[in-house]
C-alpha cells in the first residue's frame, strides 16, 4: 500500500527542485517535466507494494503468534506419537 503522505512529500520535493532550476526557464517545458516526473514517481511507487510501519508491526506480531502455536502443536504431536508408540 502506498503511503500518500510519503508520495506527496517526494513529488513536492521534485517539483520544488525543478521549479527552482534556472535551466528550465520555459514554462511549457517546466510543466511537461513536472507532469512526467509526477507520473513516473507515482507509477514507480505504486508498483513497490509498500506497507506502513504499523501494518508491518501487526503482521510481525501475527506471525510470531502463529509460530508459537505451531511449536506448541508440534510438541503436542510428538508427545502423542510417543504415547501411541508405547501402546
RAURZI-V744816 format. One record per residue. N is the residue number from 0. RES is the residue in one small letter. SS is DSSP state (a for helix, b for strand, c for the rest). Layout:
# RAURZI-V744816
N_RES_SS ; N_RES_SS
This chain:
# RAURZI-V744816
0_x_c ; 1_x_c ; 2_x_c ; 3_x_a ; 4_x_a ; 5_x_a ; 6_x_a ; 7_x_a ; 8_x_a ; 9_x_a ; 10_x_a ; 11_x_a ; 12_x_a ; 13_x_a ; 14_x_a ; 15_x_a ; 16_x_a ; 17_x_a ; 18_x_a ; 19_x_c ; 20_x_c ; 21_x_c ; 22_x_c ; 23_x_c ; 24_x_c ; 25_x_c ; 26_x_a ; 27_x_a ; 28_x_a ; 29_x_a ; 30_x_a ; 31_x_a ; 32_x_a ; 33_x_a ; 34_x_a ; 35_x_a ; 36_x_a ; 37_x_a ; 38_x_a ; 39_x_a ; 40_x_a ; 41_x_a ; 42_x_a ; 43_x_a ; 44_x_a ; 45_x_a ; 46_x_a ; 47_x_c ; 48_x_c ; 49_x_c ; 50_x_c ; 51_x_c ; 52_x_a ; 53_x_a ; 54_x_a ; 55_x_a ; 56_x_a ; 57_x_a ; 58_x_a ; 59_x_a ; 60_x_a ; 61_x_a ; 62_x_a ; 63_x_a ; 64_x_a ; 65_x_a ; 66_x_a ; 67_x_a ; 68_x_a ; 69_x_a ; 70_x_a ; 71_x_a ; 72_x_a ; 73_x_a ; 74_x_a ; 75_x_a ; 76_x_a ; 77_x_a ; 78_x_a ; 79_x_a ; 80_x_a ; 81_x_a ; 82_x_a ; 83_x_a ; 84_x_a ; 85_x_a ; 86_x_c
